[in-house]
Amino acid sequence: AMAGEGGAFRLRCSLLGHGQDVRGLTRGLFPQGGFVSVSRDRTARLWAPDGLNRGFTEMHCMSGHSNFVSCVCIIPPSDLYPRGLIATGGNDHNICIFTVDSTAPLYILKGHKNTVCSLSSGKFGTLLSGSWDTTAKVWLNDRCMMTLQGHTAAIWAVKILPEQGLMLTGSADKTIKLWKAGRCERTFTGHEDCVRGLAILSETEFLSCANDASVRRWHISGECLQVYYGHTNYIYSISVFPRCKDFVTTGEDRSLRIWKQGECAQTIRLPAQSVWCCCVLDNGDIVVGASDGIIRVFTESLERTASAEEIQAFENELSQASIDPKTGDLGDINADDLPGREHLKDPGTRDGQTRLIKDNGKVEAYQWSVSEGRWIKIGDVVGSSGATQQTSGKVLFEGKEYDYVFTIDVNESGPSYKLPYNITDDPWLSAYNFLQKNDLNPMFLDQVAKFIMDNTKGQTLLSSSAQFSDPFTGAGRYVPGSSSGSNTIPGADPFTGAGRYVPGSASNAGAPVGGVDPFTGMGAYQSAAAKAENIYFPKKDAVTFDQANPTQILGKLKELNGMAAEEHKLTEDDLIILEKLLSATCNTSAETPTAQQLQTLWRAVNWPEDIVFPALDILRLSVRHPTVNENFCSEKEHVQFIVLLLKFLNPKGKQANQLLALRALCNCFASHAGEKLMMEQRDEIMTQAIETKSGNNKNIHIALATLTLNYAVCLHKVNNVEGKAQCLSVISTVMEVVQDLEAIFRLLVALGTLISDDTNAVQLAKSLGVDSQIKKYASVSEPAKVKECCRFVLNLL
């Protein structure tokens, strides 16, 4: 039962189990009322409320990481795992997935290049991870679907918002980013230091906490609604109470703070410097984890409060804590000016207020408790003991945590350099990397390594030094110039590694299959017959833009040629050559395009952008021809060809050029060489192409939808998860802006083709909220193909 309003939180229990700092906590779904904790001791532990008294029992201890475990979240139940799953992220760069009743991982997700320090789960089995490698990744089951790139420093916090497809990331670059379908929609600025935690209040509001000791409340539109101050040092974690906007925070000032109606209502000090993490259970109790390895649970409920003896033991432990004045948690302290014990006779004015007194030359810290009406001793303030460096990975360097960050002066006159170091590191390797990074003389190796060992007092966790190869002669050393300098991509298919990519059937210039073709509307198209059978997808062949009027194109080319600057002008002979090329590629003559014709075309497509469009149109028609396709898309020429087309996709450029470049890219799919090139350059091409959605031009939208469809056709043949994820993201983003029903139809066919026979793709499409985006098209009356295709897609979702 929830306790009455206004009650104060008091200790419920202290749980021992972890050997080192508890770095992450999350409420569990099973067993009910339980939670999961993770620690620097490399384990995760599942705790269940024990029915008899006020405590919890450790159900089991999960291992799977080879280094510290730093974060944890629960993946909601599914048909396959009705009790849900547990995901943990660690300093070994991995994410381990456990079932609730096993101590070994079900599987391990690999892909991040540095510590995974934050996890959040969404609907349909999606998992979002944030890492010190500055990226966040979206996982579905055991596959990475997308990588969110844009932050310039470590991502410390991630959250999936309730609305499908929306994700938040908080970073050491001081910003928070909102992502939709894998693309950054908005950046929130305001924090003055590393963002460390995020918590969701509603569909439209969230909270963030940071190393600037503030909490901010934001609207997803970008507006900061409120800033809360109270902590005196880094705030590490934030958690919201169920069914309301109150929340709790923990930080480096040894405290847990409870916020109600926007005010700090209660401050609970702990006998540990770093209070790393907190979570709120369903009954409103708060669980906190700290650098002393102990988990403590606090409650407002009287029947769950610890016994008087336990509370006394907790207070004794607190009163014996030594507080280092250098942390600034208690403000600037000048021991000579402090009052004596009589100062404690005056009551405090607010909960959590601290007071320092001097007693027999010793400085003691007390905190006022409103609920008990007395000063509680929270520790002795000690002078610097020389070794103030905690071994809890406290120091931040370039946004990441280290046990130590040494300042090293190589020579008196020069600058000093920072050397970050963890006790798990090899001192020699760290010294070597430090010298490499700062371009310093390798002669200093022994000196720097010895400095590290002297200053960490042998606190290393090395098993045997044999596993570290000598950094100078060790294998795997990078030898510049040993790789072939040429820029060619080998002939192996980038997806399967098996020789050149040869798809099942070579479609002949996109000729319609069967009597009815929904793209051109050829043949008798009867909607009654179509209901029974899905004639729309999965589509097997690329769609090309074949419509041509050679006379008009050449007329325009000649007209503009007359206006061109001298250095661009084509001769009469050149124009005849291009006319021949057009008739060769538009099937009006049986001749094969010649090298001379293609050289002339290449000169023409490099015209200034205000007059280039007829030449681009000739390119669009010619590239369907196998000879031309092979010439422009082959290993030798393709780089400049793609660069040329991508240049025209600039949304600030001329719309005619955008349109023809998109159509030319679509037509590249007509032959093997072009299809292979398009697949190899997919990421770059799609990223550029999607920018053309902004100008509301229906022909551009149709071309963009067709390009997406052609990619979907190829991706249906080879199962490339990241390719499909990118295509789904593009479909979802473009659907938002497109009005034209032909473009919508092609996007629907692309979507259907992508998700046919692929349950992973179906789940990803759902998690991006694509199903709710397309529902409205199921009731379009004309053209009937939109409605019918949409219903077939919805059947899969």
C-alpha positions in Angstrom: 0.0 0.0 0.0 1.2 3.5 -0.7 1.7 5.5 2.4 -0.2 8.7 3.2 0.8 12.0 1.6 3.6 14.0 3.0 5.2 11.0 4.7 9.0 11.0 4.8 11.1 8.2 3.3 13.0 6.1 5.8 15.3 3.1 5.5 13.5 -0.2 4.6 16.6 -2.4 4.3 20.3 -2.6 3.3 21.3 -5.4 0.9 24.8 -6.8 0.8 25.9 -8.9 -2.1 27.9 -6.9 -4.6 31.6 -6.7 -4.1 32.1 -3.3 -5.6 30.1 -0.2 -6.7 26.5 -0.8 -7.7 26.2 1.1 -11.0 22.8 0.3 -12.3 19.3 -0.6 -11.1 15.9 -1.3 -12.7 12.6 -2.5 -11.3 11.9 -6.0 -12.4 8.7 -7.4 -13.9 9.3 -10.8 -12.5 9.3 -11.7 -9.6 6.8 -8.9 -8.9 8.0 -6.2 -6.7 11.6 -7.2 -7.3 14.5 -5.4 -9.1 17.8 -6.1 -10.9 21.2 -4.6 -9.9 24.5 -4.4 -11.8 28.0 -3.7 -10.5 31.7 -3.1 -11.1 32.1 -6.6 -9.7 31.1 -7.8 -13.2 27.8 -9.4 -12.1 24.1 -8.6 -12.3 21.7 -9.8 -9.5 18.0 -10.4 -9.4 16.3 -9.5 -6.1 12.8 -10.6 -5.0 10.9 -9.2 -2.0 10.9 -11.6 0.8 7.5 -12.3 2.0 8.3 -12.6 5.7 10.1 -9.4 6.6 10.9 -6.1 5.0 13.9 -7.2 3.0 14.8 -8.8 -0.4 16.4 -12.1 -1.3 19.0 -12.5 -4.0 17.4 -14.9 -6.4 20.5 -15.4 -8.5 23.7 -13.8 -9.7 24.2 -13.4 -13.5 27.7 -13.4 -15.1 28.6 -12.8 -18.7 30.7 -9.6 -18.9 34.5 -9.6 -18.8 34.6 -6.1 -17.2 32.5 -3.8 -15.1 28.7 -3.9 -15.7 27.4 -0.4 -15.9 23.7 -0.4 -16.9 20.6 -2.6 -17.0 17.1 -2.6 -18.3 14.2 -5.0 -18.6 12.9 -6.1 -22.1 9.1 -6.5 -21.8 7.4 -10.0 -22.1 6.9 -11.5 -25.5 5.3 -14.7 -26.7 8.7 -16.4 -26.7 9.8 -15.0 -23.3 6.5 -14.5 -21.3 8.6 -13.3 -18.2 10.6 -10.7 -20.2 14.4 -10.6 -20.5 17.1 -8.7 -18.7 19.7 -6.6 -20.7 23.0 -5.5 -19.2 25.7 -3.3 -20.7 29.3 -3.2 -19.7 32.8 -1.8 -20.1 33.7 -4.8 -22.3 31.6 -3.0 -25.0 29.0 -5.8 -25.0 25.4 -6.1 -24.1 24.3 -9.4 -22.4 20.7 -10.6 -22.6 19.5 -13.0 -19.8 16.3 -14.8 -19.2 15.0 -14.3 -15.6 15.8 -17.8 -14.5 19.3 -18.3 -15.9 22.7 -17.1 -14.7 24.4 -17.2 -18.1 23.5 -15.0 -21.1 21.0 -16.2 -23.6 23.0 -14.2 -26.2 25.5 -11.3 -26.4 25.1 -8.2 -28.6 28.4 -7.0 -30.0 28.9 -3.9 -32.1 29.8 -0.9 -29.8 33.4 0.1 -29.8 33.5 1.3 -26.2 31.7 1.0 -22.8 27.9 0.6 -23.1 26.6 2.8 -20.3 22.9 3.1 -20.9 20.0 0.9 -22.1 16.3 1.4 -22.7 13.7 -0.9 -24.1 10.7 -0.2 -26.3 7.8 -2.1 -27.8 8.1 -5.1 -30.1 11.4 -6.2 -28.6 13.4 -3.1 -29.5 16.4 -2.1 -27.4 18.3 1.2 -27.4 21.9 1.4 -26.2 24.2 4.3 -25.6 27.9 4.1 -25.5 31.1 6.0 -24.9 31.8 5.4 -28.6 29.5 8.5 -29.2 26.8 6.4 -30.9 23.5 4.9 -29.8 22.3 1.6 -31.5 18.8 0.2 -32.0 18.7 -3.6 -31.6 15.9 -6.0 -32.4 16.3 -9.4 -30.9 19.9 -10.3 -31.6 20.6 -7.8 -34.5 21.7 -4.2 -34.7 19.1 -2.4 -36.8 20.4 1.2 -36.8 23.2 3.3 -35.4 22.3 6.8 -34.3 25.2 9.1 -35.1 25.5 12.8 -34.4 26.8 13.3 -30.8 30.4 14.4 -30.5 31.1 12.8 -27.1 30.0 9.8 -25.0 26.3 9.0 -24.8 25.6 8.6 -21.1 21.8 8.3 -21.2 19.2 6.8 -23.6 15.4 6.5 -23.4 12.7 5.3 -25.8 9.6 7.6 -25.6 6.1 6.1 -25.5 5.3 7.4 -29.0 6.6 4.9 -31.5 9.8 5.6 -33.3 10.9 8.5 -30.9 14.1 8.1 -29.0 16.2 10.3 -26.7 20.0 10.4 -26.2 21.9 12.5 -23.6 25.6 13.1 -24.0 28.9 14.4 -22.6 28.7 17.0 -25.4 26.1 18.7 -23.1 23.2 18.1 -25.5 20.2 15.9 -25.7 18.9 14.7 -29.1 15.5 13.5 -30.2 15.5 10.9 -32.9 12.6 9.8 -35.1 12.9 6.6 -37.2 16.6 6.8 -36.8 17.1 10.4 -37.8 17.9 13.3 -35.5 14.9 15.6 -35.3 16.0 18.1 -32.6 18.8 19.0 -30.3 18.1 20.3 -26.8 20.8 22.6 -25.4 20.9 24.2 -21.9 22.9 21.9 -19.7 26.4 23.2 -19.0 28.1 19.9 -18.5 27.8 16.2 -19.3 24.1 15.0 -19.4 24.0 11.8 -17.2 20.4 10.7 -16.9 17.0 10.9 -18.6 13.5 10.0 -17.4 10.1 10.1 -19.2 7.2 12.0 -17.7 4.7 11.6 -20.4 4.3 11.3 -24.2 5.5 14.9 -24.5 7.7 15.7 -21.5 10.9 14.3 -20.0 13.5 15.1 -17.4 17.3 15.2 -17.7 20.0 15.4 -15.0 23.7 16.4 -15.5 27.1 17.0 -14.1 26.1 20.7 -13.8 24.2 19.6 -10.7 20.8 20.6 -12.2 17.7 18.8 -13.4 15.8 20.1 -16.3 12.2 19.4 -17.5 11.7 19.6 -21.2 8.9 19.5 -23.8 9.7 17.4 -26.8 9.1 20.6 -28.9 12.5 21.7 -27.6 11.4 24.1 -24.9 13.0 23.8 -21.4 10.0 24.1 -19.0 11.8 24.2 -15.7 15.2 23.9 -14.0 15.6 22.3 -10.5 18.6 23.0 -8.3 19.5 21.2 -5.1 22.4 18.9 -5.6 25.9 20.3 -4.9 27.8 18.0 -7.3 27.2 15.7 -10.3 23.8 14.2 -10.6 24.1 10.6 -11.9 20.6 9.2 -12.1 17.0 10.2 -12.1 13.8 8.1 -11.7 10.1 9.0 -11.8 7.4 7.9 -9.4 4.6 5.9 -10.9 1.5 7.8 -12.0 2.8 11.3 -11.1 5.4 13.9 -12.0 7.4 13.5 -8.8 10.9 12.1 -9.1 14.1 11.1 -7.3 17.8 11.9 -8.1 21.1 10.6 -6.8 24.6 12.0 -7.2 28.2 12.6 -6.2 27.2 14.7 -3.2 26.5 11.5 -1.2 22.7 12.1 -1.4 19.4 10.9 -2.6 16.9 13.6 -3.1 13.1 13.3 -3.4 11.3 16.0 -5.4 7.6 16.7 -5.0 5.7 19.4 -6.8 8.9 20.8 -8.2 10.6 21.2 -4.8 13.3 19.1 -3.1 11.1 17.7 -0.4 13.6 15.4 1.3 17.4 14.8 1.2 18.8 11.5 2.4 22.5 11.3 2.9 24.3 8.0 2.5 27.6 6.8 3.9 29.2 6.6 0.4 30.7 9.3 -1.8 29.0 8.3 -5.1 25.3 7.4 -5.2 25.3 6.0 -8.7 21.8 4.9 -9.4 18.2 4.7 -8.3 14.9 3.2 -9.4 11.4 3.4 -8.1 9.4 0.2 -7.4 5.7 -0.2 -8.2 4.8 0.4 -4.6 6.7 3.8 -4.6 9.7 2.5 -2.6 13.1 3.8 -3.8 16.1 1.6 -4.4 19.6 3.2 -4.5 23.0 1.8 -5.4 26.3 3.4 -4.3 30.1 3.2 -4.4 30.2 1.2 -1.1 28.6 -1.8 -3.0 25.5 -1.7 -0.8 22.0 -1.4 -2.1 19.6 0.5 0.1 15.8 0.6 -0.1 13.8 3.5 1.3 10.0 3.6 1.9 7.2 5.9 3.1 5.2 3.0 4.3 5.4 2.5 8.1 4.9 -1.3 7.9 7.8 -1.6 5.6 10.2 0.6 7.5 13.2 -1.0 9.0 13.4 -1.9 12.7 14.7 0.8 15.2 18.0 -1.2 15.5 18.6 -1.2 11.7 17.9 2.5 11.5 20.2 3.1 14.4 22.9 1.0 12.7 22.5 3.0 9.4 22.8 6.3 11.3 25.9 5.1 13.1 27.4 4.1 9.8 26.5 7.5 8.4 28.0 9.4 11.4 31.3 7.6 11.0 31.6 8.5 7.3 34.5 10.8 6.5 33.7 13.7 4.2 36.4 15.1 2.1 36.1 18.9 2.1 37.7 19.1 -1.4 34.6 17.7 -3.0 32.7 20.9 -2.2 29.6 18.9 -1.1 29.3 21.1 2.0 30.5 24.4 0.5 33.8 26.1 1.3 34.8 25.1 4.8 37.1 27.2 7.0 37.5 25.1 10.2 38.6 28.1 12.3 35.3 29.9 11.8 33.0 27.1 12.8 30.7 27.2 15.9 30.7 24.5 18.6 28.2 21.8 19.5 25.7 24.4 21.0 24.9 25.4 17.4 22.8 22.2 17.1 20.3 23.4 19.7 18.8 25.7 17.1 16.3 23.7 14.8 16.9 23.6 11.1 14.8 25.6 8.7 14.3 23.0 5.9 14.8 19.3 5.3 18.3 18.3 4.3 19.9 21.5 5.6 23.5 20.9 6.6 25.3 22.4 9.6 29.0 22.0 10.4 30.3 22.3 14.0 33.7 22.0 15.6 34.1 19.7 18.6 37.5 19.0 20.2 39.3 20.2 17.0 37.2 17.8 14.9 34.8 19.0 12.2 31.5 17.2 12.2 28.6 17.5 9.6 24.9 17.3 10.6 21.7 17.3 8.5 18.3 18.5 9.7 15.4 16.0 9.4 12.0 17.6 9.4 10.1 14.4 10.0 12.1 13.6 13.1 12.7 17.2 14.3 16.4 16.6 15.0 19.9 17.0 13.6 21.4 13.7 12.3 25.2 13.3 12.1 26.2 12.6 8.5 29.9 12.3 9.0 33.3 13.7 10.0 34.9 16.2 7.7 38.5 15.1 7.2 41.5 16.9 5.7 43.0 15.8 2.5 44.6 12.4 3.1 46.9 12.7 0.1 45.1 9.8 -1.7 41.8 11.5 -2.4 41.5 9.6 -5.7 38.7 7.1 -5.2 39.0 3.9 -7.2 35.5 4.3 -8.5 36.2 5.6 -11.9 35.4 9.1 -10.7 37.4 11.3 -13.0 36.0 12.4 -16.3 38.3 12.8 -19.2 36.9 13.6 -22.7 33.5 12.6 -21.4 34.5 9.1 -20.2 35.2 7.9 -16.7 38.6 6.8 -15.5 40.0 5.7 -12.1 42.9 8.2 -12.6 43.7 11.1 -14.9 47.4 12.0 -14.4 48.9 15.3 -15.6 52.3 14.6 -17.1 54.9 17.2 -17.8 57.4 15.8 -20.3 59.7 18.8 -20.1 59.5 21.9 -17.9 59.0 24.4 -20.8 56.4 22.4 -22.8 52.7 21.9 -22.2 51.4 19.2 -19.8 49.4 16.2 -21.1 46.6 14.3 -19.5 47.0 10.5 -19.2 43.7 8.7 -18.4 44.2 5.3 -16.7 42.0 2.5 -15.2 43.4 0.0 -12.7 42.4 -2.7 -15.1 44.7 -1.3 -17.8 48.2 -2.5 -18.6 50.6 0.3 -17.5 53.0 -0.3 -20.4 50.3 -0.3 -23.0 48.7 2.9 -21.5 52.0 4.6 -21.5 52.7 3.6 -25.1 49.2 4.8 -26.3 49.7 8.0 -24.4 53.0 8.7 -26.1 51.5 7.8 -29.5 48.5 10.0 -29.1 50.5 13.0 -28.1 53.2 12.4 -30.6 55.9 12.2 -27.8 59.3 10.5 -28.0 59.0 6.7 -27.4 62.1 7.0 -25.2 59.8 8.1 -22.4 58.1 4.7 -22.3 59.8 3.3 -19.2 59.6 6.5 -17.4 55.8 7.0 -18.0 55.0 3.3 -17.2 57.0 3.6 -13.9 55.2 6.8 -13.1 51.8 5.1 -13.5 52.8 2.1 -11.4 54.2 4.3 -8.6 51.1 6.4 -8.6 48.6 3.6 -8.6 50.5 1.8 -5.8 50.4 -1.4 -7.7 46.5 -1.4 -7.8 46.5 -3.4 -11.0 44.3 -6.3 -11.7 46.5 -8.0 -14.3 46.4 -11.7 -14.6 49.7 -12.2 -16.4 51.6 -9.7 -18.4 52.2 -12.4 -21.1 48.9 -11.6 -22.8 50.1 -8.1 -23.7 52.3 -8.2 -26.7 55.3 -5.8 -26.8 53.8 -2.6 -28.2 56.8 -2.1 -30.4 57.2 -5.4 -32.1 53.8 -6.9 -31.4 51.7 -8.4 -34.1 48.9 -6.4 -35.5 51.1 -3.3 -35.8 49.9 -0.9 -38.4 52.4 -0.6 -41.2 51.6 2.4 -43.4 51.8 1.7 -47.1 51.3 -2.0 -46.8 47.7 -1.8 -47.9 47.3 -1.4 -51.7 47.0 2.3 -52.4 44.4 1.9 -55.1 40.8 2.8 -54.4 39.2 -0.2 -55.9 36.5 -2.2 -54.2 37.2 -6.0 -54.8 34.8 -7.9 -56.9 33.3 -9.8 -53.9 29.6 -9.2 -53.2 29.6 -6.9 -50.1 26.8 -8.9 -48.4 27.7 -12.5 -48.9 31.4 -12.2 -49.8 30.7 -14.7 -52.6 32.2 -13.4 -55.8 30.4 -10.9 -57.9 26.7 -10.2 -57.1 24.4 -11.9 -59.6 20.7 -11.6 -58.7 18.3 -14.3 -59.8 16.8 -12.8 -62.9 18.1 -10.0 -65.1 15.0 -7.8 -65.7 15.0 -6.4 -69.2 14.8 -2.7 -68.8 11.9 -2.9 -66.5 9.3 -4.4 -68.9 5.9 -4.9 -67.3 5.3 -8.5 -66.1 2.0 -10.1 -67.1 -0.9 -8.2 -68.6 -1.4 -5.8 -65.7 1.2 -3.5 -64.4 0.2 -1.3 -61.5 3.0 1.1 -62.2 2.1 2.0 -65.8 -1.5 1.0 -65.6 -1.1 -1.0 -68.8 -3.5 -3.8 -69.6 -7.0 -4.2 -68.2 -6.8 -3.5 -64.5 -9.8 -5.0 -62.6 -9.9 -4.3 -58.9 -12.3 -7.2 -58.3 -9.8 -9.8 -59.4 -7.0 -8.2 -57.4 -8.7 -8.7 -54.0 -7.9 -12.4 -54.0 -4.3 -12.2 -55.0 -1.5 -9.8 -53.9 -0.1 -8.6 -57.3 1.8 -5.8 -55.7 4.6 -7.2 -53.7 7.2 -8.6 -53.0 8.2 -6.8 -56.2 11.0 -8.7 -58.1 12.3 -6.2 -60.6 13.5 -2.7 -60.5 11.1 0.1 -61.8 12.7 2.4 -64.4 11.7 5.8 -65.9 11.4 5.0 -69.6 9.3 7.8 -71.0 11.3 9.6 -73.7 10.9 12.4 -76.3 14.3 12.5 -78.0 13.3 15.3 -80.4 12.3 17.6 -77.5 15.4 16.7 -75.5 17.8 17.4 -78.4 16.0 20.7 -79.3 16.4 22.0 -75.7 20.1 20.8 -75.7 20.8 22.8 -78.9 19.0 25.9 -77.6 20.9 25.9 -74.3 24.2 25.1 -76.1 23.8 28.4 -78.0 23.7 30.2 -74.7 26.6 28.2 -73.1 30.0 29.8 -72.4 32.7 29.1 -74.9 34.5 26.5 -72.8 31.3 24.5 -72.5 30.0 24.8 -76.0 29.5 21.5 -78.0 30.3 21.4 -81.7 27.8 20.4 -84.4 29.6 17.0 -84.5 29.1 16.6 -80.7 25.4 17.2 -81.0 25.1 14.6 -83.8 27.0 12.2 -81.6 24.6 12.7 -78.7 21.6 12.3 -81.1 23.0 8.9 -82.2 23.5 7.9 -78.5 19.9 8.7 -77.8 18.6 6.7 -80.7 20.9 3.8 -79.7 19.6 3.8 -76.1 16.0 4.5 -76.8 15.8 1.3 -78.9 15.2 3.2 -82.2 18.4 1.9 -83.7 20.2 -1.4 -83.3 23.6 0.2 -82.8 25.6 -0.1 -79.6 26.7 3.1 -77.9 30.3 3.9 -78.5 33.1 5.2 -76.2 33.2 8.4 -78.1 29.4 9.0 -77.5 29.9 8.4 -73.8 32.8 10.8 -73.6 30.7 13.5 -75.2 27.8 12.8 -72.8 30.2 13.0 -69.9 31.3 16.5 -71.1 27.7 17.6 -71.4 26.6 16.4 -67.9 29.4 18.5 -66.4 27.8 21.7 -67.7 26.8 24.4 -65.2 23.8 23.5 -63.2 21.4 26.0 -64.8 21.7 24.5 -68.3 22.7 20.9 -67.6 19.2 19.3 -67.4 18.8 18.1 -71.0 22.2 16.3 -70.8 21.0 14.8 -67.5 17.9 13.5 -69.2 20.1 11.9 -71.9 22.1 10.2 -69.1 18.9 9.1 -67.4 17.7 7.3 -70.6 21.1 6.0 -71.6 22.1 4.4 -68.3 19.4 1.8 -68.8 21.4 0.4 -71.7 23.8 -2.4 -70.6 26.8 -0.9 -72.4 26.3 2.6 -70.8 25.5 1.1 -67.5 28.7 -1.0 -67.4 30.7 2.1 -68.5 29.5 4.5 -65.9 28.9 2.0 -63.0 32.0 -0.2 -63.4 34.8 -0.3 -61.0 36.8 2.3 -62.9 34.3 5.1 -63.4 31.8 4.8 -60.6 33.2 7.2 -58.0 33.0 10.3 -60.2 29.6 9.1 -61.6 28.1 8.8 -58.1 29.7 12.1 -56.9 28.2 13.9 -60.0 24.6 12.6 -59.3 24.8 13.2 -55.6 25.8 16.8 -56.3 22.5 17.3 -58.1 20.5 16.0 -55.1 21.3 19.1 -53.1 17.8 20.4 -52.0 19.0 24.0 -52.6 19.8 23.2 -56.2 17.4 23.3 -59.2 14.4 21.0 -58.9 14.8 19.8 -62.5 18.3 18.5 -61.7 17.1 16.8 -58.5 14.4 15.1 -60.4 16.6 13.8 -63.3 19.4 12.7 -60.9 16.9 10.7 -58.9 15.5 9.1 -62.0 19.0 8.4 -63.3 19.8 6.6 -60.0 16.5 4.6 -60.3 17.5 3.6 -63.9 21.0 2.5 -62.7 19.2 -0.6 -61.3 18.4 -1.8 -64.9 21.7 -3.7 -65.2 24.0 -5.7 -62.9 26.8 -3.2 -62.8 24.5 -0.4 -61.8 22.6 -2.5 -59.2 25.9 -3.6 -57.6 27.1 0.0 -57.5 23.8 1.3 -56.0 24.0 -1.4 -53.3 27.6 -0.6 -52.4 26.9 3.1 -52.1 23.4 2.7 -50.6 24.1 4.5 -47.3 25.5 7.6 -49.0 22.9 7.7 -51.8 19.9 7.2 -49.5 21.2 9.8 -47.0 21.5 12.4 -49.8 18.3 11.4 -51.6 16.1 11.8 -48.6 17.0 15.5 -48.4 15.0 16.0 -51.7 11.7 15.4 -49.8 11.7 19.0 -48.6 10.6 20.7 -51.8 6.9 19.8 -52.3 7.3 18.6 -55.9 5.2 15.5 -56.7 7.5 14.3 -59.5 10.5 14.4 -57.2 8.5 12.6 -54.5 7.6 9.8 -57.0 11.2 9.5 -58.1 12.4 9.3 -54.4 9.7 6.7 -53.7 10.8 4.7 -56.7 14.5 4.8 -55.7 13.4 3.4 -52.3 11.3 0.8 -54.0 14.3 -0.3 -56.1 16.4 -0.7 -53.0 13.6 -2.7 -51.4 13.6 -5.0 -54.4 17.4 -5.7 -54.0 17.2 -5.9 -50.2 14.4 -8.5 -50.5 16.9 -10.8 -52.3 19.8 -10.4 -49.9 19.0 -10.3 -46.2 20.9 -7.2 -45.2 19.4 -6.0 -41.9 21.0 -2.6 -41.7 20.0 -1.9 -45.3 16.4 -2.8 -44.6 16.4 -0.7 -41.4 17.7 2.3 -43.4 15.0 1.8 -46.1 12.2 1.5 -43.4 13.5 4.7 -41.8 13.4 6.5 -45.2 9.9 5.2 -45.9 8.7 6.3 -42.5 10.3 9.8 -42.9 9.1 10.4 -46.5 5.5 9.2 -45.7 5.2 12.2 -43.4 5.6 14.7 -46.2 4.4 13.1 -49.4 0.9 14.0 -50.6 0.9 12.4 -54.1 -0.8 9.0 -54.2 1.5 7.5 -56.9 4.4 8.2 -54.6 2.5 6.8 -51.6 1.7 3.7 -53.7 5.4 3.1 -54.5 6.3 3.6 -50.9 3.7 1.0 -49.9 5.0 -1.5 -52.4 8.6 -0.8 -51.1 7.3 -1.4 -47.6 5.5 -4.6 -48.5 8.6 -5.9 -50.4 10.9 -5.1 -47.4 8.8 -6.9 -44.8 7.7 -9.9 -46.9 9.1 -13.1 -45.4 11.1 -11.3 -42.7 9.7 -11.2 -39.2 12.6 -9.0 -38.0 11.6 -6.4 -40.6 8.0 -6.6 -39.5 8.9 -6.0 -35.9 11.1 -3.1 -36.8 8.4 -1.5 -39.0 6.0 -1.7 -36.1 8.5 -0.2 -33.6 8.9 2.7 -36.0 5.2 3.2 -35.9 4.8 2.7 -39.7 1.5 0.8 -39.3 -0.2 3.8 -37.8 1.3 6.1 -40.5 -0.2 4.1 -43.4 -3.7 3.2 -41.9 -5.3 6.2 -43.6 -4.5 4.9 -47.1 -6.6 1.8 -46.6 -9.7 3.9 -47.3 -8.5 5.8 -50.4 -11.1 5.3 -53.1 -9.1 6.3 -56.2 -6.8 4.9 -57.4 -7.9 1.5 -56.0 -4.3 0.1 -56.1 -3.3 2.4 -53.1 -6.1 1.0 -50.9 -5.5 -2.6 -52.0 -1.8 -2.5 -51.6 -2.1 -0.8 -48.2 -4.4 -3.5 -46.9 -2.0 -6.2 -48.0 0.8 -4.4 -46.1 -1.4 -4.0 -43.0 -2.2 -7.7 -43.0 1.6 -8.3 -42.5 1.8 -5.8 -39.7 
